[in-house]
């Protein structure tokens, strides 16, 4: 996963922007929603094969998604619902982008791209689900190499360099490996704590 050190540095760079947006009355939820809307438009552009324009909107949407937490902290508006909304709309954003790729694959009659994108969707959902479900049972389940930032970066590489098929193949494999890793991690954690996880 992207290192915490990198995340801390990135957050530090965004802090002045977050402060300015907070002063102007921009709420964290506005940014969260804006990020999702941009992802939906980006997904539509992917379906139209305007891949580099889609990449630009994914980058801007990602910036909104990063800024919402910064604004929340700077304006003292960190709330459980805000965190829930952010996580939920992230799923919609991801699925909008993958849906755009599926439409593109269908229009181009590219069965291979379509199937690998479907597997990537399954992996992306299961990475999120296994963590959410595991953390009802154990303290943390952040293991694995393919969380959302890594998936978005790989997608951007695919869009910018017209390498969507390769990006989807890697995403599908690594995301599902991450989900399996989290299942195994949860099993081992429960076994350590209780002696019999089943």
N, C-alpha and C positions, 0 to 999 in steps of 0.2 A: 504494500500500500504506500501511497504518498506519505513521506515522513512527517511526523508532527512538527519537526523543525521547519520544514518548508511551509507547512500550513501557518505556523506562527509568524514567519516572515511575511507571507502573503497577506495575512490579517493586519499586520503592522502597516503595510503599504496602503491598505484600504481604509485604515482608521480615519485619516483626514477627510476622505471623501464621505465616509459614513457620518462624520460630525457635521459636514456641510449639509448633507441631505436631511439629517435630523433637524437642524436649525430651520430648514425650509418647510418643515411639516410633512416630509415624506415618511410614511409609516413602513415598518418592516413588511407587513402584509401586502402593501402596495407593490413592493419590489418582488416578493414571492410570486404574486399573481402575474406581474409583468414578465418574469422569467418564464413562467409556464406559457403565456400567450406567445412569446417570441419563439419558444420551442415548437408550438403548434404551427406557426407560420413557417418555421424552418423545415418541419416535416413535410409541409405542403410543397415547399421548394425542392426538397429531395425528390418527391414524387414526380415533379416536373423536370427532373434531371439538372436543376440549377444548383449544383453541389457546392460550389465555392460561395455563392450567396447564402446558401443554407449554413455553411460553416461560420460565416460572419455573424449570423443571427444566433447560432449556438454559443459563440464566444460572448456576445453581448448578454444573452440570457444567462450564461454562466456567471458573468460579472454581477448581474442582478441577484442571482442566487447566493453569491458570496457576500454581497453587500447587505442582504436582509439581516443576517446575524450581527453584522458590525453595527448597523443602525440600531438594532434592538438593544445591544449592549450600551451604546453611546447615549441612547435616550432613556435607558432604564425601562425598556418595554419588553424584556425577556419574559415570555409567558409559556406555560405548558401548551396552550392552544396554538401559539405561534410555531412552536417546534413541531407539533402534530401537523399543522397546515403545510409547513415547509416540506416535511417528509412525504406527505401525501401528494402534493402537487409535483414533487420531483418524480414520482412514479408516473403521473400523467405526462410529464415532459418527456421522459424516457420513451414511453409507449408511443407518443405522437411521432417521435423521430423514427422509431423502428417501423411504425405503420407506414411512414413515408417511403422507407426502403422497400417494404413489401409491395406497395403499390408500384413503385418503380420496377421492381423485379417482375411483377405481373405484366406490366405494359411492355417490358423488353423480352418477355417470355424466358426469363432467366430462372429456371427452376432451382438451380444450385444456390443462387443468391437468396431466393425465397426460403428455401429449406434451412439454410444456415442462419438466416435472420430469425426465423421462427425458433430455432434452438437458442439463439442469443437472447430472445425475449424470455424464454423459459428460464435460462440461467440468471438473467437480471432479476426476475421476480423472485427466484429461489434464494439468491444472495440476500435480498432484503428480508424475505420471509424467515429464513433460517436464523438470521440475527435477532429479529423481533421475537420469534418464538423462543429461541434459546435464552434470551435475556429475561424471560419470565421464570426461568429455572436456575440460571447462573448469573453471576455479576456482569460479565462482559463476554461478548462473542464477536470480536473484531478481527479474527484471524482471516487469512486468505489474501490473495493478490489482486482481486478484481472487484473493488468497491466502485461506487458511482464515479468518482473523479477519474479513475483509470479507464472506465468504459467510455466516458465522454472524450477523454484525450485520444483514445484509439479511434473513436468515431470521427473526430476532427481530422485525424491523419487520413482516414479513409476518404473523407469528403474533399479535403484540400488536394490530395494527390490522385483522386479518382481511383481509389483502391478499396472500394466498399466491400467487395467480396472477401478479400484478405482480412479486413477489419472485422467483418462479421464472423468469419471462421475462428479467428483468435478470441473474439469476445465470447462466442458460444462455448468454446473449449474451456477457457480460463474461468469464465463465470460459473459454469457447472462444476468445475474442479473446486472452486472456492466454496460453493454450496456444500459439496461433499466434505470438504475440509471442516466446515463449521458443524456439520452433523457429527463427524468423528470427534471434534474438539469438545462438543457438548456431552457426548457419551463419556469421554474420558474424565471431564470435570465432574460429572454426576457420579461416576464410578469412584472417583477419589473422595468425594464428599460423603456418599451414602453407601458405598461398597457394592451396590446393585442398581444400576441406572434403569433397568427394565422393570 
